[in-house]
Amino acid sequence: MPANPKYLTPAGWQRFAKVSAATLGGLLVSCSFHLMWATWSHHRKSVLLTYSYTLFLMWCTLMLVAFLFHSGWKCWAWYGGAALLFAGCAGWGLYY
């Protein structure tokens, strides 16, 4: 049974934006979050040990959430803002 066309993304650019935000944007948010967590935590070694498991779970969740957005560009805006916020907090944590 084919998919209902009203639920499919019609524009090719929107589809590309959603797929790239899901893969690349989700990975950027996950990595920057864990980097922030490692810089602000007193238990850096334990954060780095669990990094691979929690990063993968967070990345998979963010990949699913990316397809819930109506616009791929809005998803990129949210993921880009979150990644910049987490990276900024990580950078500030290094000098704090």
N, C-alpha and C positions, 0 to 999 in steps of 0.2 A: 504494500500500500504506500503510495508516494506521500511525501510531506505536503501539508497544506501550504500553498504559496503565500498566504497572508502572514505566516509566521517566519518566513525566510527573509533574510536581508537582501534587498534588491540591488543595491549599489556595490560594485566591486571594491571601491575604496573603503566603504564601511566594513566590509568583510575583512579586508586586509588590516584595517585599524583594530578590529576586535581580536583577530588572531595574533597580531604582533603585540598588542597590549596584554593579551593573555599570557603569551610566552615570555617576551622580553620584559614587559612592564611588571608582571608578577614576580619575575626573578629579581629585578632591581629592587622592588619593595621588600622582598624577603631578605635579600642580602643586606640591604641598608638597615633594616630593622635588627637583624642579628648583630651587625657591626655596632649599632648603637647600644644594644643590650650588653655586648661584651665590654664596651668602653665604660659604661656606667655601673657594671656589676663588680663586686669585690671577688667573685668567684669566676674569673675569666677562663680558667682551665676547664671547669665543668660546662661553661657555656660553649666553649669550642668543641668539647666532646659530644654534646647533644646537638650541635649546630647542623650536622648533615641530616638528621632525622626530622627535626622541627622545621628546618628550612624546606625540605621536600613536602611536608604536610601543609605548610603555609602557602607554598607555591601552587600546589594542586588546588587548594581552596580559592586562591586568587585567580587561578585560571578559570574556575567555574563561575566565579562572581563576574568576571569580565564579560561573559556572554549574557548576563542579566541586564546590562546597560542597553539603552535604546540606541545610543550613538557611540561609536568606537572612539571618536575624538574626546568625548566627555570622559570615557574610561581612561584614556591616556592622560587627561588633565588631572584626574583624581590620583592615578598611580604615580604620575610624575611629581605631583605636589607632595604625596606621602613619602616618596623616595627622597626628595630634596629635604623634607623636614627631618626624616630619620638620619640622613647623612649629615645634615647640619648639627643635629644634636650629638651625633657621634664625634664630629670634629670639635665641637665645643667641649665635649667630655674629655677629649685628649688634653686640652689646655686648662681644664678646671681643676 
